[in-house]
Amino acid sequence: MKTKHKDAIQEAIKYGIDVTLLYRNISLTPTERIECHQRMLEAAEELKKAGERKRAESEENIDDIKKT
């Protein structure tokens, strides 16, 4: 069974899967996984807000250009 497991891991690596991320994730406690997920979610929300602000600025600049 262990050989079958190692073969599957080797196949995943050949396919391009970064198994180090999987190993790191399973080494975390459930609480640590939730905390990590929460931090990533907060970062994604900040990026979304930054993008929205930039789009609004761009639209304002385009409107100013059209007025001139």
Contact map, one row per residue, 1 for C-alpha under 8 A:
11111000000000000000000000000000000000000000000000000000000000000000
11111100000000000000000000000000000000000000000000000000000000000000
11111110000000000000000000000000000000000000000000000000000000000000
11111111000000000000000000000000000000000000000000000000000000000000
11111111100000000000000000000000000000000000000000000000000000000000
01111111110000000000000000000000000000000000000000000000000000000000
00111111111000000000000000000000000000000000000000000000000000000000
00011111111100000000000000000000000000000000000000000000000000000000
00001111111110000010000000000000000000000000000000000000000000000000
00000111111111000000000000000000000000000000000000000000000000000000
00000011111111100000000000000000000000000000000000000000000000000000
00000001111111111010000000000000000000000000000000000000000000000000
00000000111111111110000000000000000000000000000000000000000000000000
00000000011111111000000000000000000000000000000000000000000000000000
00000000001111111000000000000000000000000000000000000000000000000000
00000000000111111100000000000000000000000000000000000000000000000000
00000000000111111110000000000000000000000000000000000000000000000000
00000000000010011111110000000000000000000000000000000000000000000000
00000000100110001111111000000000000000000000000000000000000000000000
00000000000000000111111100000000000000000000000000000000000000000000
00000000000000000111111110000000000000000000000000000000000000000000
00000000000000000111111111000000000000000000000000000000000000000000
00000000000000000011111111100000000000000000000000000000000000000000
00000000000000000001111111110000000000000000000000000000000000000000
00000000000000000000111111110000100000000000000000000000000000000000
00000000000000000000011111111000000000000000000000000000000000000000
00000000000000000000001111111000000000000000000000000000000000000000
00000000000000000000000111111111100000000000000000000000000000000000
00000000000000000000000001111111100000000000000000000000000000000000
00000000000000000000000000011111110000000000000000000000000000000000
00000000000000000000000000011111111000000000000000000000000000000000
00000000000000000000000000011111111100000000000000000000000000000000
00000000000000000000000010011111111110000000000000000000000000000000
00000000000000000000000000000111111111000000000000000000000000000000
00000000000000000000000000000011111111100000000000000000000000000000
00000000000000000000000000000001111111110000000000000000000000000000
00000000000000000000000000000000111111111000000000000000000000000000
00000000000000000000000000000000011111111100000000000000000000000000
00000000000000000000000000000000001111111110000000000000000000000000
00000000000000000000000000000000000111111111000000000000000000000000
00000000000000000000000000000000000011111111100000000000000000000000
00000000000000000000000000000000000001111111110000000000000000000000
00000000000000000000000000000000000000111111111000000000000000000000
00000000000000000000000000000000000000011111111100000000000000000000
00000000000000000000000000000000000000001111111110000000000000000000
00000000000000000000000000000000000000000111111111000000000000000000
00000000000000000000000000000000000000000011111111100000000000000000
00000000000000000000000000000000000000000001111111110000000000000000
00000000000000000000000000000000000000000000111111111000000000000000
00000000000000000000000000000000000000000000011111111100000000000000
00000000000000000000000000000000000000000000001111111110000000000000
00000000000000000000000000000000000000000000000111111111000000000000
00000000000000000000000000000000000000000000000011111111100000000000
00000000000000000000000000000000000000000000000001111111110000000000
00000000000000000000000000000000000000000000000000111111111000000000
00000000000000000000000000000000000000000000000000011111111100000000
00000000000000000000000000000000000000000000000000001111111110000000
00000000000000000000000000000000000000000000000000000111111111000000
00000000000000000000000000000000000000000000000000000011111111100000
00000000000000000000000000000000000000000000000000000001111111110000
00000000000000000000000000000000000000000000000000000000111111111000
00000000000000000000000000000000000000000000000000000000011111111100
00000000000000000000000000000000000000000000000000000000001111111110
00000000000000000000000000000000000000000000000000000000000111111111
00000000000000000000000000000000000000000000000000000000000011111111
00000000000000000000000000000000000000000000000000000000000001111111
00000000000000000000000000000000000000000000000000000000000000111111
00000000000000000000000000000000000000000000000000000000000000011111
